[in-house]
Amino acid sequence: MRDELLSIIEKNSRIGLNELAVLLGETEQRVLQELEKLEKEEIICGYHTLINWEKTSIEKVTALIEVRVTPQRGQGFDKIAERIYNYPEVHAVYLISGGYDLLVILEEKSLREISNFVSDKLSTLDSVLSTATHFILKKYKDQGTVLSKQHEDEREIITP
């Protein structure tokens, strides 16, 4: 039940307890107990809403920042990642393979705010060797959800 429950709520965290119980063939009480257990074990870490900000009046700029660092002795990348993710501006931090070590995701109101974060906060950390910033120009799909569906031409084709 656990894996199936997680798969269902990952796709739709607003699904009702009753509907979950029916889909899983369990009682509501049993499903509720399992959800509480998963939250306590920190397997379920939060419930989020995916918003297409391009369709709102709120300006948001998303940046992916590749960061190359010198890992600290005895702590590896974890301590550096913790220093970075504790900044409130930081949306996500990932340890990655390749030419860079960490991928930092920021969401801010402007390019300038992101630039200031990189130059004033991120680049000044002792362990940071270099950064490369990439700005998201348009999101087509996020968290498994298509945000920008292509509209099909609805005109009728007429042939002679």
C-alpha positions as CSV (number, residue, x, y, z in Angstrom):
1,M,0.0,0.0,0.0
2,R,2.8,2.4,0.9
3,D,4.3,2.7,-2.6
4,E,1.0,3.0,-4.3
5,L,-0.1,5.6,-1.8
6,L,3.0,7.7,-2.4
7,S,2.6,7.5,-6.2
8,I,-1.0,8.7,-6.0
9,I,-0.4,11.6,-3.7
10,E,2.7,12.7,-5.6
11,K,0.5,13.3,-8.6
12,N,-2.4,14.8,-6.7
13,S,-1.8,15.9,-3.1
14,R,-5.4,17.3,-2.9
15,I,-7.0,13.9,-3.3
16,G,-9.5,13.3,-0.6
17,L,-9.0,10.7,2.1
18,N,-12.2,8.9,1.0
19,E,-11.0,8.6,-2.6
20,L,-7.6,7.4,-1.5
21,A,-9.2,4.7,0.6
22,V,-11.3,3.5,-2.4
23,L,-8.3,3.5,-4.8
24,L,-6.2,1.6,-2.3
25,G,-8.9,-0.8,-1.1
26,E,-8.3,0.3,2.5
27,T,-10.3,2.0,5.2
28,E,-9.9,5.8,5.6
29,Q,-8.5,5.2,9.1
30,R,-5.8,2.9,7.8
31,V,-4.9,5.4,5.0
32,L,-4.8,8.2,7.5
33,Q,-2.5,6.2,9.8
34,E,-0.2,5.4,7.0
35,L,0.0,9.1,5.9
36,E,0.8,10.2,9.4
37,K,3.5,7.5,9.7
38,L,5.0,8.6,6.3
39,E,5.1,12.2,7.5
40,K,6.6,11.3,10.9
41,E,9.3,9.3,9.1
42,E,9.9,12.3,6.8
43,I,9.2,10.3,3.7
44,I,6.5,12.8,3.0
45,C,8.3,16.1,3.4
46,G,5.6,18.6,2.4
47,Y,2.6,19.3,0.1
48,H,3.1,21.8,-2.6
49,T,1.1,23.5,-5.3
50,L,2.5,23.9,-8.8
51,I,1.8,27.4,-10.2
52,N,2.3,28.6,-13.7
53,W,3.6,32.1,-12.8
54,E,3.6,33.2,-16.5
55,K,-0.2,33.3,-16.3
56,T,-0.2,35.7,-13.3
57,S,0.7,39.3,-12.7
58,I,3.6,38.3,-10.4
59,E,7.0,38.5,-11.9
60,K,9.3,35.6,-11.2
61,V,12.7,34.7,-12.6
62,T,14.1,31.2,-12.1
63,A,17.8,30.6,-12.3
64,L,19.8,27.4,-12.3
65,I,23.3,28.0,-10.8
66,E,26.0,25.5,-11.2
67,V,28.5,25.7,-8.4
68,R,32.0,24.2,-8.2
69,V,33.3,23.9,-4.7
70,T,36.1,22.5,-2.6
71,P,34.6,19.9,-0.2
72,Q,35.5,20.4,3.4
73,R,37.6,17.7,5.1
74,G,35.4,15.2,7.0
75,Q,32.2,16.8,5.9
76,G,32.2,16.5,2.1
77,F,29.7,18.5,0.2
78,D,27.0,18.4,2.9
79,K,28.2,21.3,5.0
80,I,28.5,23.6,2.0
81,A,25.1,22.6,0.7
82,E,23.6,23.3,4.1
83,R,25.1,26.8,4.1
84,I,23.6,27.4,0.7
85,Y,20.2,26.0,1.3
86,N,19.8,28.0,4.5
87,Y,19.5,31.2,2.5
88,P,15.8,32.0,2.2
89,E,16.2,32.9,-1.5
90,V,17.3,29.3,-2.4
91,H,14.5,27.1,-3.8
92,A,16.5,23.9,-4.1
93,V,20.1,22.5,-3.9
94,Y,21.3,19.3,-5.5
95,L,24.6,17.4,-5.5
96,I,25.2,16.6,-9.2
97,S,27.7,14.8,-11.4
98,G,29.8,16.5,-14.1
99,G,31.8,19.6,-14.3
100,Y,30.1,21.2,-11.3
101,D,29.3,19.9,-7.9
102,L,26.1,21.6,-6.8
103,L,23.0,22.8,-8.7
104,V,21.3,25.7,-6.9
105,I,17.8,26.8,-8.0
106,L,16.6,30.4,-7.2
107,E,13.3,32.1,-7.8
108,E,13.4,35.9,-7.5
109,K,11.6,38.9,-8.8
110,S,14.4,40.1,-11.1
111,L,17.6,39.2,-12.8
112,R,19.3,41.8,-10.6
113,E,18.2,40.1,-7.4
114,I,19.6,36.8,-8.7
115,S,22.8,38.5,-9.8
116,N,23.2,40.1,-6.4
117,F,22.7,36.8,-4.6
118,V,25.3,35.1,-6.7
119,S,27.9,37.9,-6.3
120,D,27.2,39.0,-2.7
121,K,26.3,35.7,-1.0
122,L,27.2,32.6,-3.1
123,S,30.5,33.6,-4.6
124,T,31.8,34.9,-1.3
125,L,31.6,31.5,0.5
126,D,35.1,30.2,1.1
127,S,34.5,26.8,-0.5
128,V,33.0,28.2,-3.7
129,L,35.5,28.0,-6.6
130,S,33.2,29.1,-9.5
131,T,29.6,29.5,-10.6
132,A,27.7,29.5,-13.8
133,T,24.2,31.0,-13.9
134,H,21.5,29.9,-16.4
135,F,18.1,31.6,-16.5
136,I,14.9,29.7,-17.3
137,L,13.3,31.5,-20.2
138,K,10.1,29.4,-20.4
139,K,8.8,26.3,-18.6
140,Y,7.1,23.8,-20.8
141,K,6.8,21.0,-18.2
142,D,7.4,21.1,-14.5
143,Q,7.0,18.3,-11.8
144,G,5.5,16.1,-14.5
145,T,2.8,18.6,-15.5
146,V,2.7,20.2,-18.9
147,L,2.5,24.0,-18.4
148,S,2.5,25.3,-22.0
149,K,0.3,23.1,-24.2
150,Q,0.7,23.7,-27.9
151,H,-2.6,24.8,-29.5
152,E,-3.6,22.7,-32.5
153,D,-4.7,24.5,-35.6
154,E,-8.5,24.1,-35.6
155,R,-9.0,25.3,-39.2
156,E,-10.6,22.9,-41.6
157,I,-8.3,21.7,-44.4
158,I,-9.8,22.2,-47.8
159,T,-8.3,20.4,-50.8
160,P,-9.3,21.0,-54.5
